[in-house]
Amino acid sequence: MNVPSRPTTPRAEVLAAGAAGVTVVLWASAFVSIRSAGAAYSPGALALGRLLAGALTLGAICLLRREGLPPRSAWRGILISGLLWFGFYMVALNWGEQEVDAGTAALVVNIGPVLIALLGARLLGDAMPPRLLAGMAVSFAGAVTVGLSMSGGGGSSVLGVVLCLLAAVAYAAGVVAQKPALGAASPLQVTAYGCLVGAVACLPFAGHLVREAAVAPLTATLNMVYLGVFPTALAFTTWAYALARTTASRMGATTYAVPALVVLMSWLALGEVPGPLTLVGGALCLAGVAVSRSRSGAGAAARTAAPASGRAAGEPRADRTSGPA
């Protein structure tokens, strides 16, 4: 199935790159906040509280912008991404990170972008240019380096590894399901209703959330709210905006910048000085992202020529994720 991206212009490409940058920075900041909130809240309660905060924020924005319901054709992707990515992924990752150390979690979860590329090529018809494959290989090597440098001895369990693996699979499947929905609905609609679906799926944890909120430190609760407003409501919306304008594979590769930013934020916010191996891994992650998002001169020339020839034939300007139909 070939899924078209929205028409692109130089300005649109800059805006999409900026949106992707906002996403990875906020997702990286989430790891710092999860440390505080996760100490006071169980995995399901933390996921539900985060999703409720996100859904309320997005609902208010939808009302202000007078966004209606998404069209029927978008609901399949919204439901799948809401259940898998917003719901299952957050619970599984929260639980998994309680069973394994941070380095092991980073190692396992970072197979997600690889799965996105494979699923995107198989189900969405995404192209797999050599630069994208090379960049993902470099970034994955960097993520492995960061993970190994952060892993503690004896801190992992089979259950934790399985949970992180399931989280990675749910993340990849959710992203690939979300891409077609963005062809029929706005990024805000897809994000808002996906977040709502995830919150509804996590309602069985409502009792845990109420009991734990009554005794949790204020800082933990504030971090949970932060997770809902910024890394969820804002970051998932900017992600959807960028995803609507590029391929799922390229967006997945962009998230390899997250481990490098987590290292930097932990250094600045928590005083955790990274070792030389961690710094090398972070640099590899960023270098791989730069390679995966770069385009060859021939590719740029083709994108310039294609719209011109299309307009000469009376066709609208459009960029397809899978190349020639």
Sequence and secondary structure as in RCSB ss.txt:
>XXXX:A:sequence
MNVPSRPTTPRAEVLAAGAAGVTVVLWASAFVSIRSAGAAYSPGALALGRLLAGALTLGAICLLRREGLPPRSAW
RGILISGLLWFGFYMVALNWGEQEVDAGTAALVVNIGPVLIALLGARLLGDAMPPRLLAGMAVSFAGAVTVGLSM
SGGGGSSVLGVVLCLLAAVAYAAGVVAQKPALGAASPLQVTAYGCLVGAVACLPFAGHLVREAAVAPLTATLNMV
YLGVFPTALAFTTWAYALARTTASRMGATTYAVPALVVLMSWLALGEVPGPLTLVGGALCLAGVAVSRSRSGAGA
AARTAAPASGRAAGEPRADRTSGPA
>XXXX:A:secstr
   B     HHHHHHHHHHHHHHHHHHHHHHHHHHHHHTTS HHHHHHHHHHHHHHHHHHHHHHHT     GGGH
HHHHHHIIIIIIIIHHHHHHHHHHS HHHHHHHHTTHHHHHHHHIIIII     HHHHHHHHHHHHHHHHHHHHH
  TT   HHHHHHHHHHHHHHHHHHHHHHHHTTTS HHHHHHHHHHHHHHHTGGGHHHHHHHHHHS HHHHHHHH
HHIIIIIIIHHHHHHHHHTTS HHHHHHHTTHHHHHHHHHHHHHH     HHHHHHHHHHHHHHHHHH   HHHH
HHHHHHHHHHHHTT     BTTS  
